[in-house]
Amino acid sequence: MCQCMSFTAGRQRSDIIGGGSVRLVEAPNGHDEWHFNWSLELTFSDGSTKRYDWCCGNVDYDRTTVTQPL
């Protein structure tokens, strides 16, 4: 499943790349455990893109947040 979102922020490319992070928060129900691969693609106003791919993410009832640097 692919979840897409768009947003406009007052940040420059140089503010994000190497200086930011992305955080995924999930609330598993009960003793669920989720394993997944995830990706993020940023498209900038100049038309350039930057893609990040992460594998082997997991969340469960004790660990609900995954954070990765950009």
PLY file of the C-alpha trace (Angstrom):
ply
format ascii 1.0
element vertex 70
property float x
property float y
property float z
element edge 69
property int vertex1
property int vertex2
end_header
0.00 0.00 0.00
1.29 3.45 -0.85
0.26 6.47 1.18
1.01 9.78 -0.50
0.83 13.25 0.92
1.75 16.67 -0.33
2.65 19.72 1.66
4.21 23.09 1.11
6.71 24.32 3.63
8.92 27.38 3.82
12.12 25.35 3.88
14.98 25.31 1.42
16.41 22.03 0.08
19.62 22.66 2.04
17.61 22.95 5.28
16.15 19.48 4.85
18.83 17.32 3.24
21.38 16.41 5.90
19.65 18.48 8.54
16.31 16.82 9.10
14.65 13.56 9.98
11.45 11.71 9.24
9.45 10.03 11.98
6.84 7.34 11.47
4.44 6.74 14.37
2.00 3.84 14.41
-0.30 2.63 17.15
-0.56 -1.16 16.85
-3.64 -2.63 18.47
-2.97 -5.06 21.30
0.10 -7.20 20.71
0.31 -6.54 16.97
3.74 -6.32 15.39
4.19 -4.63 12.02
7.17 -5.19 9.69
7.53 -2.97 6.64
9.76 -1.23 4.12
9.12 2.46 3.64
10.22 5.29 1.40
10.01 9.05 1.10
10.36 11.08 -2.06
10.79 14.83 -1.80
10.07 17.03 -4.83
11.38 20.57 -4.71
10.14 23.72 -6.42
13.06 23.60 -8.89
11.82 20.20 -10.09
14.61 18.18 -8.47
13.80 15.16 -6.32
15.44 13.22 -3.52
14.30 9.70 -2.63
14.97 7.76 0.55
14.28 4.03 0.93
14.43 2.23 4.25
13.95 -1.46 4.79
13.22 -3.64 7.76
11.19 -1.17 9.82
9.03 -2.55 12.58
6.74 -1.28 15.30
4.93 -3.13 18.06
3.09 -2.40 21.29
6.36 -1.46 23.05
8.04 0.42 20.17
5.63 2.66 18.25
8.03 5.15 16.62
10.71 4.82 13.94
12.95 7.82 13.12
15.40 8.06 10.20
17.77 10.92 9.31
17.46 12.74 5.99
0 1
1 2
2 3
3 4
4 5
5 6
6 7
7 8
8 9
9 10
10 11
11 12
12 13
13 14
14 15
15 16
16 17
17 18
18 19
19 20
20 21
21 22
22 23
23 24
24 25
25 26
26 27
27 28
28 29
29 30
30 31
31 32
32 33
33 34
34 35
35 36
36 37
37 38
38 39
39 40
40 41
41 42
42 43
43 44
44 45
45 46
46 47
47 48
48 49
49 50
50 51
51 52
52 53
53 54
54 55
55 56
56 57
57 58
58 59
59 60
60 61
61 62
62 63
63 64
64 65
65 66
66 67
67 68
68 69
